[in-house]
Amino acid sequence: MKRLLKFTFMIAAFLAMSLFGVRQVFADDVDVSQEVHIHINLGLKLPASADISRLRAPTFEIFDISQQFDAAEDQKEFTAKFPLGGQSYARNFIEKHGLKPLSRQTGSSVTASIDFIVPGRDAYLIVQTDGNGVIENAGNNGTYTLPFVFLPDDNFKIDSQGMMWYQIKGKTSLVQRSPYLFKYGRNAGGELPLGNAKFVLYRLDGSMKLYCTNSGSFKTSDSPLNDGDVAKFTSNSSGLVMYDRGSLEPGTYYFCEVQAPKGYRMTSESQKVKVEIPSRLDDGVKVNGVNLDKVYGSALSDRTVSAARPRIYNYSIEYPPGKSSVTPPSPEIHKGVRRKGLWGMLPQTGEAKSFMLLLGIGIICLVVLVSVKRRNYKEEH
C-alpha cells in the first residue's frame, strides 16, 4: 500500500512541477523526494485563570527519524518513548544520532498553528525549542509540547500545489510546578509504598504556619487535619502524594503528614518535608533536596513513579524508628531468651540466681553422699 501511495504521489509531484514550477527546498543536506505539508494545531491547554498575555509564540523543529524508526524492533514502543521521556530524552536522541532539523518554525501567536513543508519520509520527530534550537529552554510560562513522533498515513489531502497535506494536533499542555513525594513504610519484611497517608502543605510567615486551602490560598489553623478548608493531599497505592491546587509562587513550603496509614507511626521527618519552588520557570522544583521530574498535564511518567523519589518513610508500630536496617531483630533476642554466659551455657539475670541455688544444693547433696559412703567403708573394714 505504501509503495502504491508513493508511486501515486510521484505522479502528482511530476504534474505539480509541470504546472507550478520548481519546489522550495527546506533542507539542503537531505535527499528530497515528494514534499509533504504538515499543519499542526497546537491544542494549548491552560487553566481558565492563565494569563495568555504572558506567553510567547512557540517554536518547533522537525527531524527525519525514518532510519531509526525502520530499524526499531518494536516501533510502537519506539514512538511511545518520546512523550514519556520528555525533553531530555528527545535531546539525547537527537545528539546521539547527529540529527539536523529539516525545518524550524515559530508561530505568529501563542495559539497559532505551525506549518512544515518537508521531504516525504516514513517518520518525523517534532520537538518544541527556544528560538536558538535549545530544547530545554522551550518552556513558556510553564507550558510545553511533549516531543512526539508523526507517522504519515492515509489520512491526508492533496493541496493546490499537488502536495500531501496532513493536519495533526500537538500535545501542548501546562507543565505543572507541582511538588510531590512518595510515602513508603518500613517494617520487619522490608519497605513498601503506603496509601492513605494524609499530608497538608504550609509556608512560614515568621513563626506562623499558613496552610494551603482547597482554593489554593493560605490560612492559619489550629487543627489542619480537622479543618475542612485546609487542603489534604492523600497518598495513592503507589505512595504518591502530589500538590494539585493553584500554581505555587516561588518560595519555600513544607509538606506535613497529619495522619499516618493504619499500623504505622508518623516521624519527625514526615512532618516537615521541605519544598523549594524556584524563581526561574526553567529551574526544577525540589522536595527534600531532590530535583523533581516535570509534571505534564497533572501526571507523572511511568519512569518517575517507578523510581519513586523522594521517599518519606513511616515505621510500622511493631518496627520502631531509628533502626539502621530494615532487617528485623532476632525473635529470640527480642524476647530476652537465653544468651551465652559461662562455658556458653549459663543463663542471665534472674535465671542465674535460680541456677546457682540449684547448683549449690546439688553440691551439698553430693558432699553428704560422699561422706556417708566413706564412713560406711571405714566401718566395714
C-alpha positions, 0 to 999 in steps of 0.5 A, spaced: 500 500 500 505 504 501 509 503 495 502 504 491 501 511 495 508 513 493 508 511 486 501 515 486 504 521 489 510 521 484 505 522 479 502 528 482 509 531 484 511 530 476 504 534 474 505 539 480 512 541 477 509 541 470 504 546 472 507 550 478 514 550 477 520 548 481 519 546 489 522 550 495 527 546 498 527 546 506 533 542 507 539 542 503 543 536 506 537 531 505 535 527 499 528 530 497 523 526 494 515 528 494 514 534 499 509 533 504 505 539 508 504 538 515 499 543 519 499 542 526 494 545 531 497 546 537 491 544 542 494 549 548 491 547 554 491 552 560 487 553 566 481 558 565 485 563 570 492 563 565 494 569 563 495 568 555 498 575 555 504 572 558 506 567 553 510 567 547 509 564 540 512 557 540 517 554 536 518 547 533 523 543 529 522 537 525 527 531 524 527 525 519 527 519 524 525 514 518 532 510 519 531 509 526 524 508 526 525 502 520 530 499 524 526 499 531 524 492 533 518 494 536 516 501 533 510 502 537 514 502 543 519 506 539 514 512 538 511 511 545 518 513 548 518 520 546 512 523 550 514 519 556 521 521 556 520 528 555 525 533 553 531 530 555 530 524 552 528 527 545 535 531 546 539 525 547 536 522 541 537 527 537 545 528 539 546 521 539 544 520 532 547 527 529 540 529 527 539 536 523 532 539 523 529 539 516 525 545 518 524 550 524 518 554 525 515 559 530 508 561 530 505 568 529 501 567 536 501 563 542 495 559 539 497 559 532 498 553 528 505 551 525 506 549 518 512 544 515 513 543 508 518 537 508 521 531 504 516 525 504 519 520 509 516 514 513 517 518 520 518 525 523 520 527 530 517 534 532 520 537 538 518 544 541 525 549 542 527 556 544 528 560 538 536 558 538 534 550 537 535 549 545 530 544 547 530 545 554 529 552 554 522 551 550 518 552 556 513 558 556 510 560 562 510 553 564 507 550 558 510 545 553 509 540 547 511 533 549 516 531 543 512 526 539 513 522 533 508 523 526 507 517 522 504 519 515 498 515 513 492 515 509 489 520 512 491 526 508 489 531 502 492 533 496 493 541 496 493 546 490 500 545 489 499 537 488 502 536 495 500 531 501 497 535 506 496 532 513 493 536 519 495 533 526 494 536 533 500 537 538 500 535 545 501 542 548 499 542 555 501 546 562 507 543 565 505 543 572 510 546 578 507 541 582 511 538 588 510 531 590 513 525 594 512 518 595 510 515 602 513 508 603 513 504 610 518 500 613 517 494 617 520 487 619 519 484 611 522 490 608 519 497 605 513 498 601 509 504 598 503 506 603 496 509 601 492 513 605 497 517 608 494 524 609 499 530 608 497 538 608 502 543 605 504 550 609 509 556 608 512 560 614 510 567 615 515 568 621 513 563 626 506 562 623 504 556 619 499 558 613 496 552 610 494 551 603 486 551 602 482 547 597 482 554 593 489 554 593 490 560 598 493 560 605 490 560 612 492 559 619 489 553 623 489 550 629 487 543 627 489 542 619 487 535 619 480 537 622 479 543 618 475 542 612 478 548 608 485 546 609 487 542 603 489 534 604 493 531 599 492 523 600 497 518 598 495 513 592 497 505 592 503 507 589 505 512 595 504 518 591 502 524 594 502 530 589 500 538 590 494 539 585 491 546 587 493 553 584 500 554 581 505 555 587 509 562 587 516 561 588 518 560 595 519 555 600 513 550 603 513 544 607 509 538 606 506 535 613 503 528 614 497 529 619 495 522 619 499 516 618 496 509 614 493 504 619 499 500 623 504 505 622 507 511 626 508 518 623 516 521 624 519 527 625 521 527 618 514 526 615 512 532 618 516 537 615 518 535 608 521 541 605 519 544 598 523 549 594 519 552 588 524 556 584 524 563 581 526 561 574 520 557 570 526 553 567 529 551 574 526 544 577 522 544 583 525 540 589 522 536 595 527 534 600 533 536 596 531 532 590 530 535 583 523 533 581 521 530 574 516 535 570 509 534 571 505 534 564 498 535 564 497 533 572 501 526 571 507 523 572 511 518 567 511 511 568 519 512 569 518 517 575 513 513 579 517 507 578 523 510 581 519 513 586 523 519 589 523 522 594 521 517 599 518 519 606 518 513 610 513 511 616 515 505 621 510 500 622 508 500 630 511 493 631 518 496 627 520 502 631 524 508 628 531 509 628 533 502 626 539 502 621 536 496 617 530 494 615 532 487 617 528 485 623 531 483 630 532 476 632 525 473 635 529 470 640 533 476 642 527 480 642 524 476 647 530 476 652 531 468 651 537 465 653 544 468 651 551 465 652 554 466 659 559 461 662 562 455 658 556 458 653 551 455 657 549 459 663 543 463 663 542 471 665 539 475 670 534 472 674 535 465 671 542 465 674 540 466 681 535 460 680 541 456 677 546 457 682 541 455 688 540 449 684 547 448 683 549 449 690 544 444 693 546 439 688 553 440 691 551 439 698 547 433 696 553 430 693 558 432 699 553 428 704 553 422 699 560 422 699 561 422 706 556 417 708 559 412 703 566 413 706 564 412 713 560 406 711 567 403 708 571 405 714 566 401 718 566 395 714 573 394 714 
